[in-house]
Amino acid sequence: MRYLTLLTSYGGNEDETKVPFMYVPVETNDEPRFAWKNLYSTIFQQGNYISAENVREAVKNDGILRFSNNKHLTLGALRAAIKRMAEERGLKVIIFDEAYYFLRFSSLNVMDTVKSFAEQVDVKLIFIGSYELLKLAAQYAVQIRRTEVVPFFRYDTKKKKEMKEFITVIEKFTSNWPCEHIPNFPAVADELAVASMGGVGQLSAILANFLGLQLRSKGEIWTPEMFGKALKSETLDEEMREQILEGEAALRRKYAIKNHFRTTKGITAINEKLAS
């Protein structure tokens, strides 16, 4: 239902002739600079379009229109091709997952290119990743004005309401368990909450590890030992916990304080003027 609602709100339709959203995983590479050509090629592939190797840049010389060899293809030509694809598919949003790979390079240059790309192709860009993305979100004033940070904090398993939601997440994973013998994961929700630190990503990794062990076992029968094997070692677990807590603290310092007009006093004051 949420997907169909988003399609409708962005002008898409159910038969997928117009798909306003595109999911693109960002991949690392061994090059000294970020490989934009590789990323653009992935965008073409995800859009069921042509590969970057088949894009040709039109060059008019002495009244004759020629198409250049792709070895000399410019990033401008690639952006133009993506823009045409976006117009044909009604593309409005590109979601970049594992966006922290951008941080391996000069974040300032990367964000400048990203901003230029979004403007020229006329799409919104969503970055999904770790707390380290805060470094990309607040480089300078222009980016701050055009960037919206949406934090997804971990479930606070000390609160009954949030723990109830966490159990619902576990049940969603369990409902898609491919083995005939399904462990009663909701019954160990407290243990999973501690092990995953209330994070859905870590929960997914734990259950995926458990599933891998079960699939490789004889008859795909699970054993209680698999639970411990699916978890990180205590040393790595503690290191990851420290990184998460540090990231959450930084996120709250920058974005937890609301502006005046989102407070009760501010809302009352502006309402009196807007309604006058």
BAPATOR-180178 format. One record per atom (N, C-alpha, C): x, y, z. Coordinates in steps of 0.05 Angstrom, whole numbers, padded with zeros to 5 digits, always signed. Layout:
XYZ;...
END
This chain:
+00016-00024+00000;+00000+00000+00000;+00017+00025+00000;+00038+00026+00016;+00056+00049+00017;+00069+00054-00010;+00077+00032-00023;+00090+00035-00049;+00071+00047-00070;+00046+00037-00070;+00027+00047-00089;+00020+00076-00083;+00019+00083-00057;+00014+00111-00050;+00036+00129-00060;+00061+00121-00057;+00083+00136-00067;+00083+00138-00097;+00076+00116-00111;+00074+00117-00140;+00054+00138-00149;+00031+00137-00136;+00009+00156-00143;+00017+00185-00138;+00030+00189-00114;+00037+00217-00107;+00058+00228-00126;+00075+00211-00137;+00096+00220-00155;+00089+00216-00185;+00064+00209-00190;+00055+00207-00217;+00061+00180-00231;+00067+00159-00215;+00072+00133-00227;+00047+00118-00231;+00049+00094-00242;+00026+00076-00245;+00034+00048-00239;+00014+00031-00236;+00019+00003-00227;+00032-00014-00248;+00029-00008-00274;+00040-00026-00294;+00069-00020-00300;+00081-00002-00284;+00109+00004-00284;+00120+00017-00310;+00102+00028-00326;+00111+00043-00349;+00123+00070-00339;+00114+00078-00316;+00125+00102-00303;+00132+00094-00274;+00158+00093-00269;+00167+00086-00242;+00184+00109-00230;+00172+00123-00211;+00186+00148-00201;+00209+00143-00183;+00213+00118-00174;+00235+00112-00155;+00255+00093-00168;+00280+00096-00161;+00301+00078-00170;+00320+00073-00147;+00327+00047-00142;+00345+00039-00121;+00372+00032-00133;+00393+00046-00124;+00420+00042-00136;+00440+00037-00113;+00452+00013-00112;+00473+00008-00092;+00499+00021-00101;+00512+00036-00083;+00537+00049-00089;+00559+00028-00083;+00577+00024-00102;+00598+00004-00099;+00625+00018-00095;+00642+00005-00080;+00669+00015-00076;+00687+00007-00100;+00709+00020-00103;+00728+00014-00124;+00756+00020-00115;+00775+00012-00131;+00804+00016-00124;+00816+00039-00138;+00799+00057-00149;+00810+00080-00163;+00815+00103-00144;+00834+00121-00151;+00840+00143-00133;+00817+00164-00131;+00800+00165-00152;+00777+00183-00152;+00752+00167-00155;+00729+00179-00146;+00704+00165-00148;+00697+00160-00177;+00690+00135-00184;+00684+00128-00212;+00655+00134-00219;+00650+00159-00227;+00623+00167-00234;+00612+00152-00258;+00630+00145-00276;+00621+00129-00300;+00609+00102-00291;+00622+00090-00271;+00611+00064-00261;+00584+00068-00248;+00581+00090-00233;+00556+00095-00219;+00534+00100-00240;+00540+00116-00260;+00520+00122-00281;+00512+00097-00296;+00532+00079-00300;+00526+00054-00314;+00507+00037-00297;+00510+00038-00270;+00492+00023-00252;+00464+00035-00253;+00462+00061-00255;+00436+00074-00258;+00422+00066-00283;+00437+00064-00305;+00425+00054-00330;+00415+00026-00327;+00431+00009-00314;+00424-00019-00311;+00399-00022-00293;+00398-00007-00271;+00375-00008-00253;+00349+00002-00267;+00353+00020-00286;+00330+00031-00301;+00322+00015-00325;+00333-00009-00327;+00328-00026-00350;+00334-00012-00376;+00355+00005-00375;+00362+00021-00398;+00387+00009-00411;+00402+00024-00426;+00426+00013-00439;+00450+00018-00421;+00471+00003-00426;+00495+00006-00410;+00511+00031-00418;+00528+00041-00401;+00543+00065-00407;+00561+00060-00432;+00570+00035-00436;+00587+00029-00458;+00574+00034-00485;+00547+00033-00485;+00532+00037-00510;+00522+00065-00515;+00529+00083-00497;+00521+00111-00500;+00540+00125-00518;+00530+00140-00537;+00547+00155-00556;+00540+00185-00554;+00560+00201-00553;+00556+00230-00552;+00555+00242-00580;+00533+00256-00586;+00530+00268-00612;+00548+00293-00615;+00563+00294-00636;+00581+00317-00642;+00576+00326-00671;+00570+00352-00673;+00565+00363-00700;+00590+00378-00709;+00600+00370-00732;+00625+00381-00743;+00622+00386-00773;+00625+00411-00782;+00622+00418-00810;+00595+00409-00821;+00575+00412-00804;+00548+00406-00813;+00541+00376-00813;+00560+00360-00804;+00555+00331-00804;+00553+00322-00775;+00532+00307-00769;+00528+00297-00742;+00541+00270-00739;+00560+00268-00720;+00574+00243-00715;+00571+00235-00686;+00574+00210-00680;+00573+00200-00653;+00601+00190-00645;+00610+00201-00623;+00638+00196-00614;+00641+00168-00603;+00666+00159-00604;+00673+00133-00592;+00669+00135-00562;+00659+00114-00549;+00653+00115-00521;+00678+00117-00503;+00702+00113-00515;+00726+00117-00499;+00730+00146-00492;+00718+00164-00508;+00720+00193-00503;+00694+00204-00492;+00677+00187-00483;+00651+00196-00473;+00654+00213-00448;+00641+00236-00448;+00643+00254-00425;+00621+00249-00405;+00626+00258-00380;+00606+00255-00359;+00581+00271-00366;+00585+00293-00381;+00562+00309-00390;+00543+00293-00407;+00555+00277-00425;+00538+00260-00443;+00523+00239-00427;+00537+00228-00407;+00524+00208-00390;+00501+00220-00375;+00505+00244-00364;+00483+00257-00349;+00460+00263-00368;+00466+00272-00392;+00445+00278-00412;+00429+00252-00418;+00442+00230-00420;+00429+00204-00425;+00411+00196-00402;+00421+00200-00377;+00404+00194-00354;+00380+00213-00352;+00384+00238-00360;+00362+00257-00360;+00340+00248-00379;+00348+00238-00403;+00328+00228-00422;+00313+00203-00410;+00328+00186-00397;+00316+00162-00385;+00296+00171-00363;+00305+00191-00347;+00288+00200-00325;+00261+00211-00336;+00263+00226-00358;+00239+00238-00370;+00221+00216-00381;+00232+00196-00393;+00216+00174-00405;+00203+00157-00384;+00216+00153-00362;+00206+00135-00341;+00191+00150-00319;+00191+00177-00321;+00178+00193-00300;+00193+00191-00274;+00220+00188-00275;+00236+00184-00252;+00238+00210-00236;+00233+00208-00210;+00234+00231-00192;+00254+00229-00170;+00260+00204-00162;+00278+00199-00139;+00297+00176-00144;+00322+00181-00138;+00342+00159-00139;+00352+00155-00111;+00350+00130-00102;+00358+00123-00075;+00385+00109-00076;+00406+00121-00064;+00433+00110-00063;+00437+00095-00036;+00439+00068-00038;+00445+00053-00014;+00475+00049-00010;+00483+00044+00015;+00511+00042+00022;+00526+00067+00013;+00514+00090+00017;+00525+00116+00007;+00550+00124+00022;+00557+00110+00044;+00582+00117+00058;+00607+00112+00041;+00604+00097+00019;+00627+00093+00001;+00636+00119-00012;+00617+00139-00013;+00625+00165-00023;+00647+00177-00006;+00647+00170+00020;+00666+00182+00039;+00695+00173+00035;+00699+00154+00018;+00727+00145+00013;+00742+00166-00003;+00727+00185-00015;+00740+00205-00032;+00735+00232-00020;+00743+00253-00034;+00739+00280-00024;+00709+00286-00022;+00699+00287+00002;+00670+00290+00006;+00660+00316-00006;+00676+00337-00005;+00668+00363-00016;+00664+00361-00046;+00683+00349-00060;+00681+00346-00089;+00657+00328-00096;+00654+00307-00081;+00632+00288-00086;+00605+00302-00084;+00601+00317-00063;+00576+00330-00059;+00571+00352-00079;+00592+00366-00088;+00589+00385-00110;+00578+00372-00135;+00590+00349-00141;+00582+00334-00165;+00553+00323-00162;+00547+00313-00138;+00520+00303-00133;+00499+00325-00136;+00505+00349-00125;+00486+00371-00127;+00482+00379-00156;+00504+00380-00172;+00502+00387-00200;+00486+00366-00215;+00491+00340-00209;+00477+00318-00222;+00447+00320-00217;+00439+00325-00192;+00411+00326-00184;+00397+00349-00199;+00411+00372-00201;+00399+00395-00214;+00396+00390-00244;+00416+00379-00257;+00415+00375-00286;+00396+00353-00294;+00394+00332-00279;+00376+00310-00286;+00348+00315-00275;+00346+00334-00256;+00320+00342-00244;+00308+00319-00228;+00323+00307-00210;+00313+00286-00192;+00322+00292-00164;+00308+00281-00145;+00316+00282-00117;+00333+00258-00111;+00354+00262-00094;+00372+00241-00087;+00370+00235-00057;+00367+00209-00051;+00366+00200-00023;+00390+00183-00017;+00405+00190+00003;+00428+00174+00012;+00420+00158+00036;+00426+00132+00035;+00421+00114+00057;+00448+00104+00067;+00453+00106+00093;+00478+00096+00103;+00482+00101+00133;+00506+00099+00141;+00512+00101+00170;+00513+00130+00179;+00519+00134+00204;+00520+00161+00216;+00542+00178+00203;+00561+00165+00190;+00583+00179+00178;+00573+00198+00156;+00549+00193+00146;+00538+00210+00124;+00533+00239+00134;+00534+00243+00160;+00531+00270+00170;+00553+00288+00159;+00577+00276+00153;+00599+00292+00142;+00592+00303+00115;+00576+00287+00100;+00568+00296+00073;+00545+00317+00074;+00528+00315+00095;+00504+00331+00096;+00509+00360+00104;+00532+00365+00116;+00537+00392+00127;+00564+00403+00119;+00570+00402+00093;+00596+00411+00084;+00597+00442+00084;+00576+00454+00073;+00575+00483+00073;+00546+00492+00070;+00541+00518+00071;+00514+00529+00073;+00496+00520+00051;+00505+00519+00026;+00488+00511+00004;+00477+00483+00008;+00494+00465+00017;+00486+00437+00022;+00466+00435+00045;+00471+00451+00066;+00453+00450+00089;+00425+00459+00081;+00424+00480+00064;+00398+00490+00055;+00383+00470+00039;+00397+00454+00023;+00384+00435+00005;+00383+00407+00015;+00392+00402+00039;+00393+00375+00050;+00374+00372+00073;+00360+00349+00073;+00343+00342+00096;+00352+00316+00107;+00359+00316+00133;+00368+00292+00146;+00345+00278+00160;+00340+00253+00154;+00319+00238+00167;+00331+00215+00183;+00333+00220+00210;+00346+00199+00226;+00328+00176+00233;+00338+00152+00232;+00323+00128+00241;+00338+00117+00265;+00330+00125+00288;+00343+00116+00313;+00336+00087+00318;+00353+00074+00333;+00348+00046+00340;+00323+00044+00358;+00310+00021+00358;+00288+00017+00376;+00298+00017+00405;+00284+00032+00421;+00291+00033+00450;+00276+00010+00463;+00290-00012+00467;+00278-00036+00477;+00270-00034+00507;+00275-00012+00519;+00266-00008+00547;+00237+00003+00547;+00227+00011+00524;+00200+00021+00522;+00182+00000+00510;+00160-00006+00523;+00142-00028+00515;+00132-00024+00486;+00124+00001+00479;+00113+00006+00453;+00134+00000+00431;+00158+00008+00435;+00179+00004+00415;+00187-00025+00414;+00187-00039+00437;+00193-00067+00438;+00172-00083+00423;+00147-00074+00425;+00125-00087+00410;+00130-00084+00380;+00139-00061+00371;+00145-00057+00343;+00169-00074+00335;+00188-00077+00352;+00212-00093+00346;+00204-00122+00342;+00185-00132+00358;+00176-00159+00355;+00161-00162+00329;+00146-00142+00320;+00132-00142+00295;+00153-00145+00272;+00175-00131+00274;+00196-00134+00254;+00207-00163+00253;+00211-00174+00277;+00221-00202+00278;+00201-00221+00265;+00175-00216+00269;+00154-00233+00258;+00154-00230+00227;+00160-00207+00217;+00161-00203+00188;+00183-00220+00176;+00207-00220+00189;+00228-00237+00180;+00220-00267+00181;+00208-00275+00204;+00200-00303+00208;+00180-00312+00187;+00162-00294+00179;+00141-00301+00160;+00152-00308+00133;+00177-00300+00127;+00189-00306+00102;+00212-00326+00104;+00213-00340+00127;+00234-00360+00132;+00230-00383+00112;+00250-00389+00096;+00247-00409+00074;+00249-00438+00083;+00256-00444+00108;+00258-00471+00117;+00232-00481+00129;+00229-00507+00129;+00204-00519+00140;+00205-00516+00171;+00228-00519+00182;+00231-00517+00211;+00238-00488+00218;+00220-00474+00231;+00224-00445+00237;+00228-00441+00267;+00250-00430+00275;+00254-00424+00304;+00234-00403+00313;+00227-00404+00338;+00208-00384+00349;+00224-00359+00357;+00232-00344+00337;+00248-00320+00343;+00233-00299+00360;+00207-00295+00357;+00193-00275+00374;+00196-00282+00404;+00200-00308+00410;+00203-00315+00438;+00230-00307+00450;+00249-00302+00432;+00276-00293+00442;+00280-00264+00433;+00258-00248+00432;+00260-00220+00424;+00279-00204+00442;+00278-00210+00469;+00296-00195+00487;+00325-00200+00480;+00332-00225+00475;+00359-00232+00469;+00368-00220+00442;+00349-00220+00423;+00355-00208+00396;+00358-00178+00399;+00342-00166+00416;+00344-00137+00420;+00371-00129+00432;+00381-00145+00450;+00407-00139+00462;+00429-00143+00441;+00428-00165+00427;+00448-00172+00407;+00449-00153+00384;+00426-00143+00376;+00424-00125+00353;+00425-00096+00361;+00425-00091+00387;+00425-00064+00398;+00400-00048+00388;+00379-00063+00383;+00354-00050+00374;+00355-00040+00346;+00374-00048+00330;+00377-00039+00303;+00367-00061+00283;+00350-00052+00264;+00339-00071+00245;+00360-00082+00226;+00380-00066+00219;+00401-00075+00202;+00417-00098+00214;+00425-00094+00240;+00440-00115+00253;+00422-00139+00258;+00397-00135+00264;+00378-00157+00268;+00377-00174+00242;+00375-00160+00219;+00374-00174+00194;+00400-00191+00189;+00423-00179+00197;+00448-00194+00193;+00449-00219+00211;+00439-00216+00236;+00439-00239+00254;+00422-00262+00243;+00398-00255+00235;+00379-00275+00225;+00389-00287+00199;+00402-00270+00182;+00413-00281+00157;+00436-00301+00163;+00452-00295+00183;+00473-00313+00191;+00461-00340+00201;+00441-00337+00217;+00427-00361+00228;+00416-00378+00205;+00403-00364+00186;+00391-00378+00164;+00412-00393+00147;+00435-00380+00143;+00456-00392+00128;+00466-00418+00141;+00468-00417+00167;+00476-00441+00182;+00455-00463+00180;+00430-00456+00182;+00408-00475+00180;+00406-00488+00152;+00410-00472+00132;+00408-00482+00104;+00430-00502+00098;+00453-00498+00111;+00476-00516+00106;+00475-00541+00124;+00457-00542+00142;+00455-00565+00160;+00440-00588+00147;+00444-00612+00156;+00430-00635+00146;+00400-00633+00151;+00385-00635+00129;+00356-00633+00132;+00346-00605+00139;+00364-00586+00138;+00357-00558+00144;+00344-00556+00172;+00356-00571+00191;+00346-00570+00218;+00362-00551+00235;+00349-00532+00249;+00364-00513+00265;+00371-00525+00292;+00392-00514+00304;+00401-00522+00331;+00406-00497+00347;+00404-00499+00373;+00408-00475+00390;+00436-00463+00388;+00456-00480+00380;+00483-00469+00377;+00485-00449+00355;+00467-00450+00336;+00467-00432+00313;+00463-00403+00322;+00448-00399+00344;+00442-00372+00353;+00468-00358+00360;+00485-00371+00376;+00510-00359+00384;+00529-00355+00361;+00529-00374+00342;+00547-00372+00319;+00538-00348+00301;+00512-00341+00302;+00502-00320+00285;+00509-00292+00295;+00519-00291+00319;+00525-00265+00332;+00555-00258+00328;+00561-00232+00330;+00589-00223+00330;+00603-00231+00356;+00629-00231+00355;+00644-00236+00379;+00639-00212+00398;+00643-00217+00424;+00638-00195+00443;+00655-00171+00439;+00680-00176+00430;+00699-00153+00425;+00689-00136+00402;+00682-00149+00379;+00671-00134+00356;+00644-00121+00363;+00628-00135+00378;+00602-00125+00386;+00605-00099+00402;+00624-00099+00420;+00628-00075+00437;+00639-00052+00420;+00657-00058+00401;+00668-00037+00384;+00646-00025+00367;+00628-00041+00356;+00606-00032+00340;+00587-00015+00357;+00582-00024+00381;+00565-00009+00399;+00575+00019+00404;+00601+00022+00409;+00613+00048+00414;+00610+00066+00389;+00614+00055+00365;+00611+00071+00341;+00582+00081+00338;+00563+00064+00344;+00534+00071+00342;+00527+00093+00362;+00536+00090+00386;+00530+00109+00407;+00542+00136+00400;+00567+00136+00390;+00580+00161+00382;+00565+00174+00359;+00556+00158+00339;+00541+00169+00316;+00514+00180+00325;+00500+00166+00342;+00475+00176+00352;+00478+00202+00367;+00499+00204+00383;+00503+00229+00398;+00508+00253+00379;+00524+00248+00358;+00529+00269+00339;+00503+00277+00324;+00487+00257+00318;+00462+00263+00304;+00443+00280+00322;+00441+00273+00347;+00424+00288+00365;+00434+00316+00370;+00461+00319+00371;+00472+00346+00375;+00464+00365+00352;+00464+00354+00328;+00460+00371+00305;+00430+00374+00298;+00414+00354+00303;+00387+00354+00292;+00364+00350+00313;+00371+00345+00338;+00350+00339+00357;+00337+00365+00367;+00351+00388+00365;+00339+00413+00375;+00322+00425+00353;+00297+00427+00358;+00278+00437+00338;+00279+00468+00336;+00271+00478+00313;+00270+00507+00311;+00247+00518+00327;+00248+00544+00332;+00228+00557+00351;+00199+00552+00342;+00194+00552+00316;+00166+00550+00307;+00156+00521+00307;+00171+00503+00317;+00161+00476+00321;+00156+00470+00351;+00160+00491+00367;+00154+00488+00396;+00125+00498+00400;+00114+00491+00423;+00087+00500+00430;+00084+00530+00430;+00104+00544+00441;+00104+00573+00442;+00106+00585+00414;+00123+00574+00398;+00127+00584+00371;+00103+00580+00354;+00090+00556+00356;+00066+00550+00340;+00044+00569+00347;+00040+00574+00373;+00019+00592+00382;+00023+00620+00372;+00048+00629+00373;+00055+00657+00364;+00050+00660+00334;+00059+00641+00318;+00056+00644+00289;+00027+00639+00280;+00012+00623+00295;-00015+00618+00289;-00032+00643+00291;-00026+00659+00312;-00041+00684+00317;-00037+00703+00293;-00013+00704+00282;-00007+00722+00260;-00018+00711+00234;-00015+00685+00229;-00025+00673+00204;-00055+00674+00202;-00068+00673+00225;-00097+00672+00225;-00110+00700+00228;-00093+00721+00230;-00104+00748+00234;-00115+00759+00208;
END
